[in-house]
Amino acid sequence: MSPTLRATDWYSERYRSVVFRHVSLLIAGSIATDHLMTFGGKFADSLVVEQLDKLSVSFLVDDLEIRRGGVAANMCFGMGQLGLRPVLVGAAGEDFADYRSWLERHGVDCGHVRISDSQHTARFVCTTDPTGAQIASFYPGAMSEARLIELGPIAARVGEPEYVLIGADDPDGMLRHTDECRQRGYPFIADPSQQLAFSGGELIRKLIDGAAILFSNEYESAMIEQKTGWSPEEILERVGIQVTTLGKDGARILRAGEEPIELHAAKNVTAVEPTGVGDAFRAGFLAAMAWHVGLERAAQVGCVLAAYVVETVGTQEYSFTPAEFLARIEESYGPDAAEDVAPHLKRLG
C-alpha cells in the first residue's frame, strides 16, 4: 500500500476508532539542555574588526541558567502534566541522570532512551548581551545516535503504538523512524520543525509523505511547500490531517474534503518568553486526542497548555492545578469545551 493510501485509510478508518479508546504514544526527537548566560557589557566593545581572523576573547558573565529542553522531552513533559505517560524515544549521554529523574517524576517513561557511552547529551550554550546580540554554540552529541534506535523492540515492550511522533532530531534518525513506521504499519506524526531549514526537498518529502498528522507553524508550512514543490492541496493528499499553529492567532486544522477548523489562541495571556510554545501545543493536542474529545477540543487544549509556557521562562517550568486549567479552557472556549475536558482533568486531582 502506498504512503498516500495509508494516510487516507488512517483518517477514514483509524481516527474514528482512536477517538473512542486509549492512545499510546511514542515521542521521538531531541533531548537537550540549554546553558544560558548574560554578559553585562556589549560584545561589540570587545571586538576589533581588523583582528577578527585572530579572535581570542572571553567574557565574564553575570549569571547562568540551565534549562531542560529538546522537542521530544518538552512534549513528553507537557503530556505528563496532563496525566498521560508518553514514551520518550531519543538519545542522551550519561549526564542524563538528573534530567531523567525530573521527567520520570512528571509522568514520562524514559526507559527506552538510548544512553551513549561516549558523548554528552545535546547542549545549547548561549551568551547574550544587553543589546540582544548572542554568541552561541550547539553541540549535538548523543543526539547523533538517534539513528541507532529501532522502534520495534520498544513497541514490543510497551505495546503497538497508535502514533509515533517524529520530531526534530538527528536527520538520519528521523528518516529511519519514518521508514520503520511505514514498514511496520505504525501511524506516524511528522513534526520536522527546526530541521526544515537544514533539509532539502527530497528529505522533507520522505519525512511527511503518508503521515497521519503533519504539525508545523505557518512559516514552516510555507517552507514545506517551497522545498517539496508540493501545493497545499498536494500536501493534504499525502497526510491525514495538517495542523498549523498561528502564534497569537491560534491554530488551523485541515483535512482533504473537509471544512477547515480554525480557532483563536487562549485568552488573557501575558507573554514572557516563546521558547517551547509549539511543543506545548503539540503535547496538549495529543493528550486531548487520547481523551477522545475530537480535533477542535484537541487544538483548544493545545492552545491553553501553550499559554502556560509562553507565560514562563523555560520550556518545562510551568505548573497548574486541574481547576486552573479547566477555568482557562472555559474562559477561552466556553462552557461546552470545559464540560468535555473536565472529566479528564478531574483524574489529575
Sequence and secondary structure as in RCSB ss.txt:
>XXXX:A:sequence
MSPTLRATDWYSERYRSVVFRHVSLLIAGSIATDHLMTFGGKFADSLVVEQLDKLSVSFLVDDLEIRRGGVAANM
CFGMGQLGLRPVLVGAAGEDFADYRSWLERHGVDCGHVRISDSQHTARFVCTTDPTGAQIASFYPGAMSEARLIE
LGPIAARVGEPEYVLIGADDPDGMLRHTDECRQRGYPFIADPSQQLAFSGGELIRKLIDGAAILFSNEYESAMIE
QKTGWSPEEILERVGIQVTTLGKDGARILRAGEEPIELHAAKNVTAVEPTGVGDAFRAGFLAAMAWHVGLERAAQ
VGCVLAAYVVETVGTQEYSFTPAEFLARIEESYGPDAAEDVAPHLKRLG
>XXXX:A:secstr
  HHHHHHHIIIIIHHHHTTS   EEEES  EEEEEEE SS GGGG  GGGGGG       SEEEEEEE HHHHH
HHHHHHTT   EEE EE GGGHHHHHHHHHTT B TT EE SS   EEEEEEE TTS EEEEEE GGGGGGGG  
HHHHHHHH   SEEEEESS HHHHHHHHHHHHHHT  EEEE GGGGGG  HHHHHHHHTT SEEEEEHHHHHHHH
HHH   HHHHHHH SEEEEE GGG EEEE TTS  EEE   SS      TTHHHHHHHHHHHHHHTT  HHHHHH
HHHHHHHHHHTSSSTT     HHHHHHHHHHHH HHHHHHHHHHHHTT 
